[in-house]
Amino acid sequence: MEQKLTAQQRQELAEKVGLNEQWLYQCLSGRRDMSPAEAIRVEAASGGTVTRQMLCQGNWAKIWPELV
């Protein structure tokens, strides 16, 4: 899944939610999966621009089957 944020937007979101920008990048690029609770928090803070599916690409369908 391709990320939709620019590097600047990613940095601003990371600062807003108190995450390391590189960790956020790794989750958005599918290299890592964020914890479900953290993904929901980031999704809410981004106003839905970043979704939990984008942050948990490897396992989101198992965690939230209602979103499939």
C-alpha positions as CSV (number, residue, x, y, z in Angstrom):
1,M,0.0,0.0,0.0
2,E,1.5,3.3,-1.0
3,Q,1.7,6.0,1.5
4,K,0.1,9.4,0.7
5,L,2.1,11.7,2.9
6,T,5.0,13.9,1.9
7,A,8.1,13.7,4.1
8,Q,7.1,17.0,5.7
9,Q,3.6,15.8,6.5
10,R,5.0,12.6,7.9
11,Q,7.3,14.6,10.1
12,E,4.5,16.9,11.3
13,L,2.3,13.9,12.1
14,A,5.1,12.1,14.0
15,E,5.7,15.2,16.1
16,K,2.0,15.6,16.8
17,V,1.5,12.1,18.0
18,G,4.9,11.8,19.7
19,L,6.4,9.1,17.5
20,N,9.8,8.8,15.8
21,E,9.4,9.8,12.2
22,Q,11.4,6.9,10.9
23,W,9.2,4.4,12.8
24,L,6.1,6.0,11.2
25,Y,7.8,5.8,7.8
26,Q,8.6,2.1,8.4
27,C,5.0,1.4,9.3
28,L,3.6,3.3,6.3
29,S,6.0,1.6,3.9
30,G,5.0,-1.9,5.2
31,R,8.4,-2.7,6.8
32,R,6.9,-2.9,10.2
33,D,3.4,-3.1,11.8
34,M,2.3,-0.6,14.5
35,S,0.5,-1.9,17.5
36,P,-3.3,-1.8,17.0
37,A,-3.9,0.7,19.8
38,E,-1.2,3.0,18.4
39,A,-2.5,2.7,14.9
40,I,-6.0,3.8,16.0
41,R,-4.5,6.7,17.9
42,V,-2.5,7.9,14.8
43,E,-5.5,7.4,12.5
44,A,-7.6,9.6,14.8
45,A,-4.8,12.3,15.1
46,S,-4.5,12.4,11.3
47,G,-8.2,12.9,10.8
48,G,-8.2,9.7,8.8
49,T,-5.5,10.7,6.3
50,V,-3.4,7.9,7.7
51,T,-5.5,4.7,8.3
52,R,-4.9,1.8,10.6
53,Q,-4.7,-0.4,7.4
54,M,-1.8,1.8,6.2
55,L,0.0,1.3,9.6
56,C,-0.6,-2.4,10.1
57,Q,-0.3,-3.7,6.5
58,G,0.7,-7.2,7.5
59,N,-2.1,-8.0,9.9
60,W,-4.9,-5.4,9.8
61,A,-7.5,-7.8,8.3
62,K,-7.0,-10.2,11.2
63,I,-7.2,-7.5,13.8
64,W,-10.2,-5.6,12.3
65,P,-12.1,-8.2,10.2
66,E,-15.1,-5.8,10.1
67,L,-13.1,-3.5,7.9
68,V,-12.4,-6.1,5.2
